[in-house]
């Protein structure tokens, strides 16, 4: 514990995570051994003080700590990839949440 500690450049900041908080998602998939499995549809992303939660159809499908997680928006801008150690199972998981498209009139 000191003044000069190395900053993890991949660690998401609160400012970065604020744009994902409350974002509606169309569906969420998880990559397991190169195969994508659908975790759920119609949900949202919730960023709390120290955890990131993905909810689909009123069920929690993914929860990980912010510390040690990586969050990256897809190049298309249609979703976000979140990877981290799951709180319930303790294993590393890779999820992709695709945003719902709402046309602004």
C-alpha positions in Angstrom: 0.0 0.0 0.0 1.7 3.1 -1.2 1.3 6.3 -3.1 2.9 4.9 -6.2 1.2 1.7 -7.2 0.9 0.5 -10.8 -2.5 1.2 -12.4 -4.2 -1.6 -14.3 -4.9 -0.1 -17.7 -7.6 -2.6 -18.4 -9.5 -2.0 -15.2 -12.8 -0.2 -16.0 -13.3 3.1 -14.2 -16.6 4.3 -12.7 -16.9 6.9 -15.5 -16.5 4.2 -18.1 -19.1 1.9 -16.4 -21.6 4.8 -16.0 -22.5 4.6 -19.7 -23.4 0.9 -19.4 -25.5 1.3 -16.2 -29.2 0.9 -17.0 -28.6 0.0 -20.6 -31.4 -2.2 -22.1 -30.2 -5.4 -23.7 -32.0 -7.6 -26.3 -30.1 -10.8 -25.4 -27.0 -12.0 -23.6 -24.7 -14.8 -24.8 -21.8 -16.6 -23.1 -18.8 -18.1 -24.9 -17.9 -21.6 -23.7 -15.2 -23.5 -25.6 -15.7 -21.4 -28.7 -19.5 -21.9 -28.8 -22.0 -19.2 -27.9 -24.9 -20.1 -25.6 -27.8 -17.8 -25.0 -28.1 -16.9 -21.4 -31.3 -14.9 -21.7 -33.3 -12.3 -23.5 -34.9 -8.9 -22.7 -33.0 -7.5 -19.8 -30.5 -4.9 -18.7 -27.1 -4.1 -17.3 -26.8 -2.9 -13.7 -23.5 -1.4 -12.3 -23.5 -1.2 -8.5 -20.6 0.0 -6.3 -18.4 -3.0 -6.7 -20.3 -5.5 -9.0 -21.6 -5.7 -12.6 -24.9 -7.5 -13.0 -26.7 -8.7 -16.1 -30.4 -9.4 -15.7 -32.5 -11.2 -18.3 -36.2 -11.8 -17.9 -36.1 -10.8 -14.2 -33.3 -13.3 -13.5 -29.7 -12.7 -12.8 -27.6 -14.4 -15.4 -24.2 -12.9 -14.7 -22.5 -11.2 -11.8 -18.9 -10.3 -11.4 -16.7 -7.9 -9.3 -15.6 -4.7 -11.1 -12.1 -5.4 -9.8 -10.5 -7.8 -12.2 -13.2 -7.5 -14.8 -12.7 -6.3 -18.4 -15.4 -4.3 -20.2 -15.2 -3.5 -23.9 -17.8 -2.2 -26.2 -18.2 -4.0 -29.5 -16.8 -2.3 -32.6 -20.2 -2.2 -34.1 -21.5 -0.3 -31.0 -24.4 -2.8 -30.7 -23.2 -4.4 -27.4 -20.6 -4.9 -24.8 -18.3 -7.7 -23.8 -17.9 -8.3 -20.1 -15.5 -10.9 -18.7 -14.7 -11.5 -15.1 -14.8 -14.1 -12.3 -18.3 -15.0 -11.5 -19.3 -14.5 -7.9 -21.4 -17.6 -7.6 -19.2 -20.2 -9.4 -15.8 -18.6 -9.0 -14.8 -19.4 -12.6 -13.8 -17.0 -15.4 -16.8 -16.2 -17.7 -17.0 -14.3 -21.0 -20.4 -12.7 -21.8 -21.6 -10.5 -24.6 -24.7 -8.4 -24.1 -26.3 -7.0 -27.3 -28.2 -3.8 -26.8 -31.9 -3.3 -27.6 -32.3 -0.9 -30.5 -34.7 2.0 -29.8 -35.2 4.3 -32.7 -35.4 7.9 -31.6 -38.1 9.8 -33.5 
